[in-house]
Amino acid sequence: MSCPVTVISPGKRWAAATLGPLVSQAQFEKVCEYLAIGKREATLLCGGDTKQIADGKLFVSPTVFTDVASHHRIFQEEIFGLVLTVTRFHEESEGVTLANESQYGLAASLWTANLGRAHRLCDALQAGTVTVNGVDAVSPLRRDETIGYRS
């Protein structure tokens, strides 16, 4: 598997930057802690670099971990940083089981060209919101009244 992360340009918001800074020193330290955890638990495919620019803004490059198991902390906990975890599965039912093993169930994102599969998976996934072919949007296929499935 090759790394899909491209060259980034950290900087101030609305500038020619392609990556904005983390919100605070505390969040930067939290993300760095998860990077260390991820390096122990899984395989770092790419990223994980940190940078502080002249005005004190803190950045972490987009990071991809592979070989992530459902019991790993980087699978179970929200990092709130640009970290992608990859867990392979072979059957649709196995993927649903993995997704539903999340302790929070806040959101899910699925990618498919098959509308029937999208509807079936939206019903099967235990998440507060399910987005089809995108991220960070409320899917019209699922309307839970709670923030997270387990709230």
VENFEN-V174050 format. One record per backbone hydrogen bond with DSSP energy under -0.5 kcal/mol. CO is the residue of the C=O (numbers start at 1). NH is the residue of the N-H. Records with the same first field share a line. If there is no record, write none. Layout:
# VENFEN-V174050
CO: NH / NH
This chain:
# VENFEN-V174050
9: 18 / 19
12: 15 / 17
19: 11
24: 28
25: 29
26: 30
27: 31
28: 32
29: 33
30: 34
31: 35
32: 36
33: 37
34: 38
35: 39
36: 40
37: 40 / 41
38: 42
42: 44
43: 45 / 66
46: 64
49: 61
51: 59
53: 56
57: 53
58: 22
59: 51
61: 48
63: 84
64: 45 / 46
65: 86
66: 43
67: 69
69: 72
72: 75 / 76
73: 77
81: 83
82: 63
84: 65
85: 87
86: 68
91: 95
92: 96
93: 97
94: 98
95: 99
96: 100
97: 101
98: 101
99: 102
104: 150
105: 128 / 149
106: 129
108: 131
110: 133
113: 115
114: 118
115: 119
116: 120
117: 121
118: 122
119: 123
120: 124
121: 125
125: 127
128: 144
129: 108
131: 110 / 133
137: 139
139: 142
148: 151
